[in-house]
């Protein structure tokens, strides 16, 4: 059970870092176009985008969660959940 929870936490952290780095890369590439924008507003964009990132992660996590819940409640021995390792 703890291992499954750790899987979902790592999955969540991976996507949070991915979206953060993606946004940072976008800002670095477009530095010349955003040079006149105050740095507080650029930093605030990371904060305000966090809700969208969490929402998208929720959509990405729903499929493995339902698969995990199905195998937990079906009474199987856990061998059928090997497909979850593709997400890991």
N, C-alpha and C positions, 0 to 999 in steps of 0.2 A: 504494500500500500504506500509506504513512504517512497519507494523507488518510483512508483507511478506519479506521485505528487511532484517528485523531483524532476521527472520528465516534463511535466507541464510547466513548471517554473522555468526550467532551462529553455523550453520552447518560447515562452513569453519573453524572457530576457534577450534571447537571440533576435527576435523580431523588433523589440524596442531599440536595440543597438543598431540593427540594420536600418531602420527608419531614421534614426539619428544621424548615422553616417551618410545615408542617402541625402538627407536635407543639408548636411554640412558640405558634402561634395557639390551639390547644386549651388550653394552660396559661394563657394570658392571659385567655381567655374564662372559664375556671373558676377564676380567681384566688381568689375568696372561699372556694371549697370546699377549696382546697389551701393556704390561708394557714398552717395549723398544721403542715404538713409541712416538715421542714428543707430548706434550699436545697441541701445536699449530696446529698440523696436525689433532688431534682428534677433536678439536673445528672447524677446517675448514671443516671437514666432515659434520657437521651439516649445515653449510652454503651452501656447494655444493649440498647437498641432498634436499635443499629447493625447487629447480626447479622441481625435481622429485615428491616431495610431493604435490606441487601445481598442477602438471599435473594429478596426481592420484585423487586429490580432484575434479578437473574439470570433470573427468570421473564419479565420484560418484554423482556430483551435476547435471549432465545433465538430468537424468530421472526426478527428482522432478521439475527441471526448465521447462522442456517441459510440464509436467503435469500442472504446475501452469500457464504457458502461454496459454495452451489449454483452461483451464477454464476461464481465463481472457478474451480471445478473443471470446469465444463461446457465451457470453452473459448470462451465467447462474447466478443464485443468490448467488453462492459461497458455497452452501451446498454440491456440488459434490467434493469439494477439501478436504474433511475430511480425505482422504487417506494420505494427506501430513502430518498429525499429527503423523503418524507412524514413520516418519523420525525425528520428533521433540522430 
